Amino acid sequence: MESITAFYILLAVTSSWAAVNYDADVKLSVCPPLGLGVNFEVTTIQTRSRMYGCANLEKDTVVSTTPLLNLWLERPVEISVHGHCNDKTNMDHFIFECLSKYEHREGEKIVGKKGWNYIKLADRKPNLNNKNETIRSLFYRCAVYDVHDSSVEGIKIIRMAISEGRTQDKLDISQCESLSKTMGQDRLPFLPEGTRRWPNGSIYIYMLGRSYFNQANPK
């Protein structure tokens, strides 16, 4: 009888562990596929001022049950030396929670091409009571990205547009609509000098890094 009880306890614990890990994997799949702890170099798209940065995914279950997307991006000011992940001195640090995929509802007119992924993000801000932690703010964003793998060079290129943040739990459809118009333009004009955000408040970037296969099998 004791052995049967022990078996069921073990089964319950194992099932709970599997459910937690499955849930974590599902939430991780919502984020752009950078890979946990892998640095990607970032550059802005169609900006007269050159701006570079760094991005990675972080999994901190103490701070959040969902993955965190870190984005460092240079400010639109003239500097002599640009950096990527090796030097974040002149960069702003954005932290986003990857909350869920955004599913289009019937009647919504959002431009979407094959391979485009719409997701919902939440901004995080420093915790005033603990400088080593962040807390979720009331700002939510829409983001869209697509992925291009180059098997020859062994690199992954992620193109991503992130909307401005708005203080609401439910995304405004206009946040996603404006992004599709940016991503869908073949001849997008350049932003003028000293400008990082598009007129709709969004940020448009490339993220470049090594593919999963090459991360696991470095030369």
C-alpha positions, 0 to 999 in steps of 0.5 A, spaced: 500 500 500 505 504 501 509 503 495 502 504 491 501 511 495 509 513 493 508 511 486 502 516 485 505 521 489 511 521 484 507 521 478 503 527 481 510 531 482 512 528 475 506 531 472 506 538 475 514 538 473 512 536 466 506 541 466 511 547 468 516 546 463 511 545 458 508 552 459 515 555 460 517 552 453 510 554 450 512 561 453 519 561 450 516 560 443 512 566 443 519 570 443 523 572 437 527 565 436 534 568 439 535 562 444 536 563 451 542 567 453 545 568 446 547 575 444 544 578 437 547 584 434 542 590 433 542 595 428 536 600 426 533 600 419 532 606 414 535 611 419 540 616 417 543 616 424 547 610 425 544 606 431 547 599 433 545 595 439 544 588 442 539 583 444 538 577 448 533 573 451 533 572 459 529 567 463 528 569 470 523 565 474 524 569 480 522 576 476 517 573 471 514 567 469 515 569 462 521 570 458 524 577 458 527 580 451 533 585 453 534 590 448 540 595 448 539 601 443 544 607 441 541 613 442 540 618 436 546 622 437 553 623 434 558 619 437 565 617 435 565 609 437 559 605 436 558 598 439 554 592 439 554 587 445 561 589 447 559 596 449 553 598 451 555 605 454 551 610 450 545 605 449 538 605 452 536 598 455 529 596 454 526 590 457 520 586 455 516 580 457 513 576 451 506 575 453 502 571 448 502 571 440 497 576 437 491 572 434 487 576 428 480 577 430 475 577 424 474 583 421 481 586 423 485 589 417 492 587 418 497 586 413 500 579 414 505 576 410 507 568 410 512 568 416 510 574 420 509 573 427 505 578 431 506 578 439 504 582 445 509 585 449 509 588 456 514 593 458 518 592 465 521 598 469 526 598 475 524 596 482 525 602 486 525 597 492 530 593 489 535 595 484 537 588 481 529 587 479 524 589 475 517 590 475 511 590 470 509 597 468 502 598 465 505 599 458 503 594 453 506 593 446 505 590 439 511 587 435 511 583 429 517 579 426 520 575 421 526 570 421 531 568 415 536 563 416 542 563 412 545 555 412 551 557 408 553 563 413 550 559 419 547 566 421 540 568 423 537 574 421 530 577 425 527 583 422 522 586 428 518 592 429 516 594 436 510 599 437 510 605 442 507 603 449 500 604 451 497 604 458 492 598 457 492 591 458 488 590 452 492 591 445 489 597 441 488 594 434 492 600 431 498 598 434 499 592 430 496 596 424 501 601 424 507 596 424 504 592 418 504 598 414 512 599 416 514 592 415 510 591 408 513 597 405 518 595 399 521 602 399 521 605 406 524 612 406 529 614 411 528 617 418 532 624 418 538 625 422 537 625 430 531 620 430 530 613 432 522 612 432 518 612 426 512 617 426 507 612 429 512 611 435 515 604 433 522 602 433 524 598 426 530 593 427 535 588 425 537 582 429 543 578 427 546 572 430 548 565 430 543 560 428 542 554 434 545 549 430 552 553 430 551 555 437 551 548 439 557 546 434 562 552 434 567 551 430 
